[in-house]
Amino acid sequence: MDHVANCPFCGSSDVGVQQLAFDSLVAKASSDRRYAAVCVSCGCRGPAVVLKNDPHQEPNATGGPTPDDPVKLRARYEAVEEAANFWNRRV
């Protein structure tokens, strides 16, 4: 991840991209992951980026992909990068 800009509201440089908690049972059931840049000082949050989970890519007993599959890791990296870019466009 490149540089994440300071918070536009409080000016803090303590900003990072975090995985957001689930806020509904529907989101938990779909097991999609949401990432957003969050200011640790004031709690300001940037737009969320949703990383869709493909149910056919889940690890299974028949030898399906593992959680550290390179495709999944690349998708997570891209979601974190996109969340950082959304934050930087706000400033």
CNS distance restraints for C-alpha pairs under 8 A (distance, minus, plus):
assign (resid   1 and name CA) (resid  80 and name CA) 7.40 0.50 0.50
assign (resid   1 and name CA) (resid  81 and name CA) 5.75 0.50 0.50
assign (resid   1 and name CA) (resid  84 and name CA) 7.48 0.50 0.50
assign (resid   2 and name CA) (resid  81 and name CA) 7.75 0.50 0.50
assign (resid   2 and name CA) (resid  84 and name CA) 7.90 0.50 0.50
assign (resid   3 and name CA) (resid  84 and name CA) 7.97 0.50 0.50
assign (resid   4 and name CA) (resid  15 and name CA) 6.80 0.50 0.50
assign (resid   4 and name CA) (resid  16 and name CA) 7.06 0.50 0.50
assign (resid   4 and name CA) (resid  84 and name CA) 5.95 0.50 0.50
assign (resid   4 and name CA) (resid  85 and name CA) 7.83 0.50 0.50
assign (resid   4 and name CA) (resid  87 and name CA) 7.21 0.50 0.50
assign (resid   4 and name CA) (resid  88 and name CA) 6.27 0.50 0.50
assign (resid   5 and name CA) (resid  13 and name CA) 7.14 0.50 0.50
assign (resid   5 and name CA) (resid  15 and name CA) 7.58 0.50 0.50
assign (resid   5 and name CA) (resid  87 and name CA) 7.33 0.50 0.50
assign (resid   5 and name CA) (resid  88 and name CA) 5.59 0.50 0.50
assign (resid   5 and name CA) (resid  91 and name CA) 7.19 0.50 0.50
assign (resid   6 and name CA) (resid  11 and name CA) 5.60 0.50 0.50
assign (resid   6 and name CA) (resid  12 and name CA) 5.54 0.50 0.50
assign (resid   6 and name CA) (resid  13 and name CA) 4.54 0.50 0.50
assign (resid   6 and name CA) (resid  14 and name CA) 7.30 0.50 0.50
assign (resid   6 and name CA) (resid  15 and name CA) 6.69 0.50 0.50
assign (resid   6 and name CA) (resid  91 and name CA) 7.91 0.50 0.50
assign (resid   7 and name CA) (resid  11 and name CA) 4.76 0.50 0.50
assign (resid   7 and name CA) (resid  12 and name CA) 5.35 0.50 0.50
assign (resid   7 and name CA) (resid  13 and name CA) 6.50 0.50 0.50
assign (resid   7 and name CA) (resid  14 and name CA) 7.98 0.50 0.50
assign (resid   7 and name CA) (resid  15 and name CA) 6.91 0.50 0.50
assign (resid   7 and name CA) (resid  39 and name CA) 6.33 0.50 0.50
assign (resid   7 and name CA) (resid  44 and name CA) 7.61 0.50 0.50
assign (resid   7 and name CA) (resid  91 and name CA) 7.59 0.50 0.50
assign (resid   8 and name CA) (resid  90 and name CA) 7.83 0.50 0.50
assign (resid   8 and name CA) (resid  91 and name CA) 5.72 0.50 0.50
assign (resid   9 and name CA) (resid  44 and name CA) 7.72 0.50 0.50
assign (resid  10 and name CA) (resid  41 and name CA) 7.65 0.50 0.50
assign (resid  10 and name CA) (resid  42 and name CA) 6.75 0.50 0.50
assign (resid  12 and name CA) (resid  39 and name CA) 7.34 0.50 0.50
assign (resid  12 and name CA) (resid  41 and name CA) 6.62 0.50 0.50
assign (resid  13 and name CA) (resid  39 and name CA) 8.00 0.50 0.50
assign (resid  14 and name CA) (resid  39 and name CA) 6.11 0.50 0.50
assign (resid  14 and name CA) (resid  40 and name CA) 5.79 0.50 0.50
assign (resid  14 and name CA) (resid  41 and name CA) 6.91 0.50 0.50
assign (resid  15 and name CA) (resid  37 and name CA) 6.64 0.50 0.50
assign (resid  15 and name CA) (resid  38 and name CA) 5.63 0.50 0.50
assign (resid  15 and name CA) (resid  39 and name CA) 4.38 0.50 0.50
assign (resid  15 and name CA) (resid  40 and name CA) 5.96 0.50 0.50
assign (resid  16 and name CA) (resid  37 and name CA) 5.30 0.50 0.50
assign (resid  16 and name CA) (resid  38 and name CA) 5.64 0.50 0.50
assign (resid  16 and name CA) (resid  39 and name CA) 6.69 0.50 0.50
assign (resid  16 and name CA) (resid  40 and name CA) 7.74 0.50 0.50
assign (resid  17 and name CA) (resid  35 and name CA) 6.60 0.50 0.50
assign (resid  17 and name CA) (resid  36 and name CA) 5.36 0.50 0.50
assign (resid  17 and name CA) (resid  37 and name CA) 4.03 0.50 0.50
assign (resid  17 and name CA) (resid  38 and name CA) 6.11 0.50 0.50
assign (resid  17 and name CA) (resid  80 and name CA) 6.50 0.50 0.50
assign (resid  17 and name CA) (resid  83 and name CA) 6.89 0.50 0.50
assign (resid  17 and name CA) (resid  84 and name CA) 6.58 0.50 0.50
assign (resid  18 and name CA) (resid  35 and name CA) 5.57 0.50 0.50
assign (resid  18 and name CA) (resid  36 and name CA) 5.69 0.50 0.50
assign (resid  18 and name CA) (resid  37 and name CA) 6.15 0.50 0.50
assign (resid  18 and name CA) (resid  38 and name CA) 6.80 0.50 0.50
assign (resid  19 and name CA) (resid  33 and name CA) 7.05 0.50 0.50
assign (resid  19 and name CA) (resid  34 and name CA) 5.70 0.50 0.50
assign (resid  19 and name CA) (resid  35 and name CA) 4.44 0.50 0.50
assign (resid  19 and name CA) (resid  36 and name CA) 6.65 0.50 0.50
assign (resid  20 and name CA) (resid  33 and name CA) 7.57 0.50 0.50
assign (resid  20 and name CA) (resid  34 and name CA) 5.47 0.50 0.50
assign (resid  20 and name CA) (resid  35 and name CA) 5.65 0.50 0.50
assign (resid  20 and name CA) (resid  36 and name CA) 6.89 0.50 0.50
assign (resid  21 and name CA) (resid  34 and name CA) 7.80 0.50 0.50
assign (resid  22 and name CA) (resid  27 and name CA) 6.18 0.50 0.50
assign (resid  22 and name CA) (resid  28 and name CA) 5.98 0.50 0.50
assign (resid  23 and name CA) (resid  27 and name CA) 7.01 0.50 0.50
assign (resid  23 and name CA) (resid  28 and name CA) 7.92 0.50 0.50
assign (resid  24 and name CA) (resid  28 and name CA) 6.43 0.50 0.50
assign (resid  25 and name CA) (resid  29 and name CA) 6.01 0.50 0.50
assign (resid  26 and name CA) (resid  30 and name CA) 6.32 0.50 0.50
assign (resid  27 and name CA) (resid  31 and name CA) 6.21 0.50 0.50
assign (resid  27 and name CA) (resid  32 and name CA) 6.48 0.50 0.50
assign (resid  28 and name CA) (resid  32 and name CA) 7.30 0.50 0.50
assign (resid  30 and name CA) (resid  53 and name CA) 7.35 0.50 0.50
assign (resid  31 and name CA) (resid  53 and name CA) 6.37 0.50 0.50
assign (resid  32 and name CA) (resid  50 and name CA) 6.74 0.50 0.50
assign (resid  32 and name CA) (resid  51 and name CA) 5.78 0.50 0.50
assign (resid  32 and name CA) (resid  52 and name CA) 4.93 0.50 0.50
assign (resid  32 and name CA) (resid  53 and name CA) 5.09 0.50 0.50
assign (resid  33 and name CA) (resid  50 and name CA) 5.74 0.50 0.50
assign (resid  33 and name CA) (resid  51 and name CA) 5.01 0.50 0.50
assign (resid  33 and name CA) (resid  52 and name CA) 6.68 0.50 0.50
assign (resid  33 and name CA) (resid  53 and name CA) 7.46 0.50 0.50
assign (resid  34 and name CA) (resid  48 and name CA) 6.05 0.50 0.50
assign (resid  34 and name CA) (resid  49 and name CA) 5.46 0.50 0.50
assign (resid  34 and name CA) (resid  50 and name CA) 4.46 0.50 0.50
assign (resid  34 and name CA) (resid  51 and name CA) 6.04 0.50 0.50
assign (resid  35 and name CA) (resid  48 and name CA) 5.48 0.50 0.50
assign (resid  35 and name CA) (resid  49 and name CA) 5.20 0.50 0.50
assign (resid  35 and name CA) (resid  50 and name CA) 6.56 0.50 0.50
assign (resid  35 and name CA) (resid  51 and name CA) 7.85 0.50 0.50
assign (resid  35 and name CA) (resid  79 and name CA) 6.88 0.50 0.50
assign (resid  35 and name CA) (resid  80 and name CA) 6.31 0.50 0.50
assign (resid  35 and name CA) (resid  83 and name CA) 6.32 0.50 0.50
assign (resid  36 and name CA) (resid  45 and name CA) 6.64 0.50 0.50
assign (resid  36 and name CA) (resid  46 and name CA) 5.65 0.50 0.50
assign (resid  36 and name CA) (resid  47 and name CA) 6.01 0.50 0.50
assign (resid  36 and name CA) (resid  48 and name CA) 4.70 0.50 0.50
assign (resid  36 and name CA) (resid  49 and name CA) 6.30 0.50 0.50
assign (resid  36 and name CA) (resid  80 and name CA) 7.49 0.50 0.50
assign (resid  36 and name CA) (resid  83 and name CA) 5.14 0.50 0.50
assign (resid  36 and name CA) (resid  84 and name CA) 7.36 0.50 0.50
assign (resid  37 and name CA) (resid  45 and name CA) 5.82 0.50 0.50
assign (resid  37 and name CA) (resid  46 and name CA) 5.27 0.50 0.50
assign (resid  37 and name CA) (resid  47 and name CA) 7.62 0.50 0.50
assign (resid  37 and name CA) (resid  48 and name CA) 7.95 0.50 0.50
assign (resid  37 and name CA) (resid  83 and name CA) 6.04 0.50 0.50
assign (resid  37 and name CA) (resid  84 and name CA) 6.03 0.50 0.50
assign (resid  37 and name CA) (resid  87 and name CA) 6.20 0.50 0.50
assign (resid  38 and name CA) (resid  43 and name CA) 6.14 0.50 0.50
assign (resid  38 and name CA) (resid  44 and name CA) 5.77 0.50 0.50
assign (resid  38 and name CA) (resid  45 and name CA) 4.47 0.50 0.50
assign (resid  38 and name CA) (resid  46 and name CA) 6.44 0.50 0.50
assign (resid  39 and name CA) (resid  43 and name CA) 4.97 0.50 0.50
assign (resid  39 and name CA) (resid  44 and name CA) 5.24 0.50 0.50
assign (resid  39 and name CA) (resid  45 and name CA) 6.48 0.50 0.50
assign (resid  40 and name CA) (resid  44 and name CA) 7.89 0.50 0.50
assign (resid  46 and name CA) (resid  83 and name CA) 7.45 0.50 0.50
assign (resid  46 and name CA) (resid  86 and name CA) 6.86 0.50 0.50
assign (resid  46 and name CA) (resid  87 and name CA) 5.36 0.50 0.50
assign (resid  46 and name CA) (resid  90 and name CA) 7.91 0.50 0.50
assign (resid  47 and name CA) (resid  83 and name CA) 6.99 0.50 0.50
assign (resid  47 and name CA) (resid  86 and name CA) 6.53 0.50 0.50
assign (resid  47 and name CA) (resid  87 and name CA) 7.21 0.50 0.50
assign (resid  48 and name CA) (resid  83 and name CA) 6.59 0.50 0.50
assign (resid  49 and name CA) (resid  79 and name CA) 6.21 0.50 0.50
assign (resid  49 and name CA) (resid  80 and name CA) 7.84 0.50 0.50
assign (resid  49 and name CA) (resid  82 and name CA) 7.00 0.50 0.50
assign (resid  49 and name CA) (resid  83 and name CA) 5.80 0.50 0.50
assign (resid  50 and name CA) (resid  79 and name CA) 7.30 0.50 0.50
assign (resid  51 and name CA) (resid  75 and name CA) 7.40 0.50 0.50
assign (resid  51 and name CA) (resid  76 and name CA) 7.06 0.50 0.50
assign (resid  51 and name CA) (resid  79 and name CA) 6.37 0.50 0.50
assign (resid  53 and name CA) (resid  57 and name CA) 7.81 0.50 0.50
assign (resid  54 and name CA) (resid  58 and name CA) 7.09 0.50 0.50
assign (resid  57 and name CA) (resid  64 and name CA) 6.89 0.50 0.50
assign (resid  57 and name CA) (resid  65 and name CA) 6.15 0.50 0.50
assign (resid  58 and name CA) (resid  64 and name CA) 6.63 0.50 0.50
assign (resid  58 and name CA) (resid  65 and name CA) 6.36 0.50 0.50
assign (resid  58 and name CA) (resid  66 and name CA) 7.33 0.50 0.50
assign (resid  58 and name CA) (resid  67 and name CA) 7.74 0.50 0.50
assign (resid  59 and name CA) (resid  63 and name CA) 6.95 0.50 0.50
assign (resid  59 and name CA) (resid  64 and name CA) 4.68 0.50 0.50
assign (resid  59 and name CA) (resid  65 and name CA) 4.97 0.50 0.50
assign (resid  59 and name CA) (resid  66 and name CA) 5.11 0.50 0.50
assign (resid  59 and name CA) (resid  67 and name CA) 6.88 0.50 0.50
assign (resid  60 and name CA) (resid  64 and name CA) 5.16 0.50 0.50
assign (resid  60 and name CA) (resid  65 and name CA) 7.59 0.50 0.50
assign (resid  65 and name CA) (resid  69 and name CA) 5.99 0.50 0.50
assign (resid  67 and name CA) (resid  72 and name CA) 7.12 0.50 0.50
assign (resid  68 and name CA) (resid  72 and name CA) 6.79 0.50 0.50
assign (resid  68 and name CA) (resid  73 and name CA) 6.33 0.50 0.50
assign (resid  69 and name CA) (resid  73 and name CA) 6.27 0.50 0.50
assign (resid  70 and name CA) (resid  74 and name CA) 6.02 0.50 0.50
assign (resid  71 and name CA) (resid  75 and name CA) 6.23 0.50 0.50
assign (resid  72 and name CA) (resid  76 and name CA) 6.19 0.50 0.50
assign (resid  73 and name CA) (resid  77 and name CA) 6.18 0.50 0.50
assign (resid  74 and name CA) (resid  78 and name CA) 6.20 0.50 0.50
assign (resid  75 and name CA) (resid  79 and name CA) 6.21 0.50 0.50
assign (resid  76 and name CA) (resid  80 and name CA) 6.25 0.50 0.50
assign (resid  77 and name CA) (resid  81 and name CA) 6.18 0.50 0.50
assign (resid  78 and name CA) (resid  82 and name CA) 6.08 0.50 0.50
assign (resid  79 and name CA) (resid  83 and name CA) 6.22 0.50 0.50
assign (resid  80 and name CA) (resid  84 and name CA) 6.30 0.50 0.50
assign (resid  81 and name CA) (resid  85 and name CA) 6.20 0.50 0.50
assign (resid  82 and name CA) (resid  86 and name CA) 6.16 0.50 0.50
assign (resid  83 and name CA) (resid  87 and name CA) 6.35 0.50 0.50
assign (resid  84 and name CA) (resid  88 and name CA) 6.23 0.50 0.50
assign (resid  85 and name CA) (resid  89 and name CA) 6.23 0.50 0.50
assign (resid  86 and name CA) (resid  90 and name CA) 6.64 0.50 0.50
assign (resid  87 and name CA) (resid  91 and name CA) 7.06 0.50 0.50
